[in-house]
Amino acid sequence: MAKRSHNEVKESLVELTRIFQPKDSRKFVREYIRKYRIMGGYEEELTLLVEHEMGRLRSSVS
């Protein structure tokens, strides 16, 4: 991935997910990829990561 390591990108995205708690994970990931100039091909993987984290956040609130 771009100039950052793969794990660093994932950790950053998870942190941002916790902070912003996006309603639309795909849109959130697309904006993240565009803003931080992440190479193509990772959108699906990162979207799944955001959806997983949102599920964890929802279950911990209940």
C-alpha positions as CSV (number, residue, x, y, z in Angstrom):
1,M,0.0,0.0,0.0
2,A,1.2,3.5,-0.9
3,K,4.0,4.9,1.3
4,R,2.7,3.3,4.5
5,S,2.8,-0.2,5.7
6,H,-0.3,-2.4,5.3
7,N,-0.8,-2.7,9.1
8,E,-0.4,1.0,9.7
9,V,-3.1,1.8,7.1
10,K,-5.5,-0.8,8.8
11,E,-4.8,0.6,12.3
12,S,-5.4,4.1,11.1
13,L,-8.7,3.2,9.4
14,V,-9.9,1.3,12.5
15,E,-9.1,4.3,14.7
16,L,-11.0,6.7,12.3
17,T,-13.9,4.2,12.2
18,R,-14.1,4.3,16.0
19,I,-14.0,8.1,16.0
20,F,-16.5,8.9,13.1
21,Q,-18.7,5.7,13.2
22,P,-19.7,6.1,9.5
23,K,-23.2,5.2,8.3
24,D,-21.9,4.1,4.8
25,S,-18.7,2.1,5.1
26,R,-18.1,2.0,1.3
27,K,-18.3,5.8,1.0
28,F,-16.1,6.2,4.1
29,V,-13.4,3.9,2.7
30,R,-13.5,5.6,-0.8
31,E,-12.9,9.0,0.9
32,Y,-10.1,7.5,3.0
33,I,-8.4,6.0,-0.1
34,R,-8.7,9.2,-2.0
35,K,-7.5,11.4,0.9
36,Y,-4.5,9.3,1.8
37,R,-3.7,8.2,-1.8
38,I,-3.9,4.5,-1.1
39,M,-3.2,2.3,-4.1
40,G,-6.1,0.6,-5.8
41,G,-7.2,-2.9,-5.1
42,Y,-7.6,-2.6,-1.3
43,E,-11.1,-1.0,-1.3
44,E,-12.9,-4.3,-0.6
45,E,-10.5,-5.4,2.1
46,L,-10.7,-2.1,3.9
47,T,-14.5,-1.9,3.6
48,L,-14.8,-5.3,5.3
49,L,-12.4,-4.1,8.0
50,V,-14.7,-1.0,8.6
51,E,-17.8,-3.1,8.6
52,H,-16.2,-5.6,11.1
53,E,-15.2,-2.7,13.4
54,M,-18.6,-1.1,13.3
55,G,-20.1,-4.5,14.2
56,R,-17.8,-4.7,17.2
57,L,-18.7,-1.2,18.3
58,R,-22.5,-1.9,18.0
59,S,-22.1,-5.1,20.1
60,S,-20.1,-3.4,22.8
61,V,-22.7,-0.7,23.2
62,S,-25.6,-3.1,23.7
